[in-house]
Amino acid sequence: MAERADPSVDDHDSKPSADKPENNIHDSNPSAEKPENNNHDSNSSSDQPENNNQLAPPAFRSATYVVQVPKDQIFCVPPPENAVLAERRGNPFRCSKGKKPRRRRPRCCLCFSVSVVLLVLVLALIAAVVYVLLTPKDPTFRVERVVVKNNTRPDYGITIRAKNSNEIMSIDYKAGGVASLSFKQRGIAKGKYPSFKQDSKKSTSFHVDFHGSNIVLPKEIEESMKSQKPKIKVSLSLKMDVHARIRVGALHYGSVKFVAACDFTVDTLAKNSRILSQKCHT
């Protein structure tokens, strides 16, 4: 009697045969993927030079760069205006650890030049003050009064005021100075200059007696001495050679000689004469 074949067994035994092609297909996949891996490797190898080109440093170009530095590594912060000066002159301040920035040489030269100029000005001012104070000024003179004595051979008493314009210098006038009185450039009397001491910024009045010469008096002088009404004015000239010594405190500065001249006009040579005009210079 023949046995029937179990269909379940046949089906089960047939599965391995059916699976074999699937395994073959699955096994072929690695071989199919190999080209993809090769392509990936080739791509990676082709990308390598591109990465090398990207890592190469760029060519240096002149430009402005901003560099950020931590605060704990900053030792000196220049003022903002230094950036403008650095751009103009290309010489920024140099900062070192624990030291202040050094100033540029032009500023030092400028300070030195200003100091020299100020020193010269101060010395010039001191020299000017010393020159003004220690350079003696000539005294000034002024006729105050004229009195005529004796009509035949007249003597003329003239009161003169001297002024010392020096700030710190005194003047010691020596006796023996010659004084002369003239009318129209003709000498009519002579006298002696007195001696006296005069402090700085002081005025002193002194009297000089002029004795008439043995000459015939001019007609205008005789008429002016005798006539009271109407009064006859007369113009006279006075000249004095004065010897003096300059003194600063107890220190004698030196001896000098003054020549004083006054041209003056009186309303009359009779009594109560009055000075109408005068011009004096030393």
Residue pairs with C-beta under 8 A, 6 or more apart in sequence:
75 95
75 96
75 97
75 98
76 95
76 96
76 97
76 99
76 100
76 101
78 92
78 93
78 95
78 101
82 92
82 93
82 101
83 92
85 91
85 92
86 92
89 104
91 104
93 101
93 102
93 103
93 104
94 101
94 102
95 101
132 167
133 167
133 168
134 168
134 169
134 248
134 253
136 166
136 169
136 246
136 253
136 256
137 165
137 166
137 169
138 258
138 282
139 162
139 163
139 164
139 165
139 171
139 198
139 244
139 258
139 260
139 282
140 162
140 163
140 165
140 280
140 282
141 160
141 161
141 162
141 163
141 240
141 260
141 262
141 280
141 282
142 160
142 161
142 163
142 262
142 278
142 280
143 158
143 159
143 160
143 238
143 262
143 264
143 275
143 278
143 280
144 159
144 160
144 161
144 205
144 275
145 158
145 159
145 273
145 275
146 156
146 157
146 158
146 159
146 236
146 264
146 266
146 269
146 273
146 275
147 156
147 157
147 158
147 273
148 154
148 155
148 156
148 157
148 225
148 269
148 270
148 273
149 155
149 156
149 157
150 212
151 222
151 225
151 226
153 212
153 214
154 189
154 212
154 217
154 221
154 225
154 269
155 189
155 209
155 210
155 211
155 212
156 181
156 189
156 191
156 209
156 210
156 212
157 207
157 208
157 209
157 210
158 181
158 191
158 207
158 208
158 210
158 238
159 205
159 206
159 207
160 205
160 206
160 207
160 208
160 238
160 262
161 203
161 204
161 205
162 173
162 198
162 203
162 204
162 205
162 206
163 202
163 203
163 204
164 170
164 171
164 198
164 199
164 200
164 201
164 202
164 203
164 204
165 201
166 200
166 201
166 246
167 200
167 201
168 200
168 248
168 249
169 200
169 246
169 247
169 248
169 253
170 197
170 198
170 199
170 200
170 246
170 247
170 248
171 197
171 198
171 244
171 245
171 246
171 247
172 195
172 197
172 198
172 244
172 245
172 246
172 247
173 193
173 194
173 195
173 196
173 197
173 198
173 242
173 243
173 244
174 195
174 243
174 244
174 245
175 192
175 193
175 194
175 195
176 192
176 193
176 195
176 243
177 192
177 193
177 240
177 241
177 242
177 243
178 190
178 192
178 193
178 240
178 241
179 190
179 191
179 192
179 193
179 208
179 210
179 238
179 239
179 240
179 241
180 187
180 189
180 190
180 191
180 210
180 238
180 239
180 240
181 187
181 188
181 189
181 190
181 191
181 210
181 236
181 237
181 238
182 188
182 236
182 237
182 239
183 218
183 220
183 221
183 234
183 235
183 236
183 237
184 218
184 235
185 237
186 218
187 213
188 212
188 213
188 215
188 217
188 218
188 221
189 210
189 211
189 212
189 213
190 210
190 211
190 213
191 208
191 209
191 210
191 211
192 208
192 209
193 208
193 240
193 241
193 242
194 206
194 207
194 208
196 204
196 206
198 204
208 240
220 232
220 234
221 234
221 269
223 232
224 231
224 232
224 233
224 234
224 266
224 268
224 269
224 270
225 269
225 270
226 270
227 268
227 270
228 268
228 270
228 271
231 267
231 268
231 270
232 268
232 269
233 265
233 266
233 267
233 268
233 276
234 265
234 266
234 268
234 269
235 263
235 264
235 265
236 263
236 264
236 265
236 266
237 261
237 262
237 263
238 260
238 261
238 262
238 263
238 264
239 259
239 260
239 261
239 262
240 258
240 259
240 260
240 261
241 257
241 258
241 259
242 257
242 258
242 259
242 260
243 255
243 256
243 257
244 255
244 256
244 257
244 258
245 252
245 253
245 254
245 255
245 256
246 252
246 253
246 254
246 255
246 256
247 253
258 282
259 282
260 280
260 281
260 282
261 280
261 281
261 282
262 278
262 279
262 280
263 278
263 279
263 280
264 275
264 276
264 277
264 278
264 279
264 280
265 275
265 276
265 277
265 278
266 273
266 274
266 275
266 276
267 273
267 274
267 276
268 274
